[in-house]
Amino acid sequence: MNASNSVRALEERVRELTAINELIKTLTSSLELPEVLRRVLGRIKLLTQAEALSLLLYDGERDELVFAATETLQENTVAGLRVPPEQGIASWVARSGTSALVNDVAADPRFYRGIDRAAHFDTHSLLAVPLKREGRVLGVIEVANRYDSVSFSETDLKTLEAVADEISQRIDPHTLPHDTDAMRTLLASVAAAVPGEASSLLLYDPDGRELVFTASRTLQ
């Protein structure tokens, strides 16, 4: 294992231990049950990035398990949606080749609210980084609303840039839109690196004029 992989494994271990510690704090707190359930599911989402999560509690009187809460990771309705070339933070990132960290999109004139309306989503904060290969921008990766409602950090930005750099070297932008498994794997790696309520991959159309939402997943 090289030094980079060792550091990555250590960071993953620290993240897992942090999540477990938060779970223990939650379960031993004096919070009401609904809040405990919300936090437990949240910690598990952060730890596993699973497709679907369910929490079952044991009912001693009926001697059975009862579904207490459930959450799923769903395909977003914006897949296939085109972004106007002169609108949106992703378009700015693609044109400039520069990443963007925006913790208050409402105050950023680059933000295009039309995507939220189409997706029935409410973006508060956003990370967007370019996918580049040999100096050419292939598309953009976005992560919206960092988990637990905290702000995105410069560390998050650098982490996502590293993921984007790795992804750009192994994807084929022509075949990727038709490879469902590859897109799911790609978005899972993004979510594991920087946990957020939504993650999206935007690639240029065949003419290279507009960005198109190729894949997008949202925690519901």
N, C-alpha and C positions, 0 to 999 in steps of 0.2 A: 504494500500500500504506500503510495507516494505521500509527500507532505500535504499536498492539497486535499487528497482524499481523507487523510488523518484528521485534518482540521474540520472538514465537512462532517465526518462521523462524530467528532467531539461536539460540534455545534448542534447536531441532531440529538445527541444524548442529553445535552443541557436543556434543549427545548422540551424533550420528553419529561425530564425530571421536573422542570418548571411547571408543566401542565399537570403532572401528578400531584405536585405540592399544592397547586391551586385547587385541585379536586378535594384534597384532604381538608384544606381550609374551609371550603364550601360545605362539606358534609358535617363538619364539626362546628359550624356557625349557628347563630340563633335566627337565621333568616326564615321567612315563611316558605312552605313547601314549593309553591309555584316559582319563586325566585331561585330556590335551590335547584329545581329541575332545569330552569333556563341556564344556569351557570354550569351545571354538570354537562349538559349537552354541548354548550359552548366550548368547554375545555376539551371534550372528546373530539369535536369538530377540528379544533386547532391541532390536536395531536395526531389524528388519523387521516383527515381529509377524505372520509368515506363517502360513498355515493348516497347512502341513506343511514340514518341513525334512529334507533328506538330505545326508549328507556322504560323498562318494566319494573314495577314494584310488587313485592309479595304481599298478598292479602291473607293474613293469618286466619281470619274468620272463615273465609271461603276456601282456604288452602289452594290458592291459584295465583298466577301472575296476571297483573293488570297493566295494560299500556298506559303509561303516565304521560308520555310526550314522544313526539317523533318529528324528525326533520329530514328533508331530502335535498339532494343536489340536482337541480333541474336544468335542462337545456333552455337557453334563453331565446326569446322570440325574435331577437335582432339578427340572428344568423341570416346572411344574405343581404342585409341592409347596407346601402351605400352611404358613405359620408361625403357631403359636399366638399370639394377640394379646398375651398377657402374657409371652411368652418370646422370647429372642433379642435380639441387639444391634440388628438391623434394626428390630424392633418398637419398641424404645426410641427409636431415631432417628426413626421415623415419628411416634410419639406426641409427642415433644418438639420435633421440627423442628430438632434439633441434631445436628451431625456427631459421629462417634466415631472416635478413633484408639486402637487397642488393640494393643500389641505383645506381650502375653502373655494370650491369651484364657483360658488355664487358670486364671488368677488373677482373672478377671472374672466375677462372679455373673450377669451378664446373658447370657453366652454360652450358646447352646442347642446341645448336642452332637448332637441328633437329626438335624440337617441333614447333619453329617459322616457319620453312620452311613448315611444314605440315599444319599449321594453317593460313599461309599467314598473319602473325602478326609480329610486331617488338617490342620485349620486351626491355625496357630500365632499369626499376627498378622492384624489385620483393619482395613480402613478402610471406613467406611459413611457415606454422605452422603445427605441427603434430596433428592428431586426436588420442587421447589416451583413453583407457578404462581399468581400473584396471592394469595400467602399460604396457599394450600392445598397440603398434601403429597399428591403423586400416587403416590409410591413411594420406593424407596431403591436406590442403586447401591452395590455392595460390591466391594472388591478384597481378596483373601486372599493372605497369604504373599508379601511383596515379593520380587521376583526377587533372586537371589544371597544369600538368607537374611539380608539386612540388615534393620534396623528401618525401619518407616515413619517419615517425618519430617513436621514441620508443613508443609514445602513440598509434600510429596506430598498432604497433606490439602487445602491451598489449591488445588492444581492440580486435584484431583478435584472440588472444589466448583465451580470455574470450568467444568469440563466438564459437570457436572450442571446448572448454571444454563443453559448453552447448549442442552443436550439438552431440558430441560423446556419451552423456548420453541418447539420445533419438533416435538415428538411429539404424537400423538393417542393417549392411553392406551386408547381404545376399539378402535382399529384396529391398534395396534402389535402385540399378541399374535398377529395373523394375518398379519403382514408379516415373513416370514423374512429377506429381504434387509435391511430396515430394522434389525432386531434385530442382525444380524451387523455391520452398519456401526456401530451404536451401541456394541457391545461392543469392536469394533476401535478406536474412538476412545478408549474407556476404557483399554484395554490399552496403547495408544501413549502415553497421558498418564502413567499410573502402572503400570509393568510388574509384574505379579504372576503367581502360579501359577494363579489363578482369578479370574474377574470375573463378576458376576451383576447382573441387573436384576430387582427385585421391584416389582410394582405391586399396588395395592389391588384386591380383588375387586369385582364390580359393587355389592355391598352396602356397600362401604367399611369392612368389619370386619376382614378378614384380608389380610396380604400374601401374594402368590403369586409364586413364582419363575417369571418370564415367560421369561427366557433366562439361560443360564449356560454358560460355556466354561471348560475346564480344560486346561492343558498337560500332556500325558502323556509 
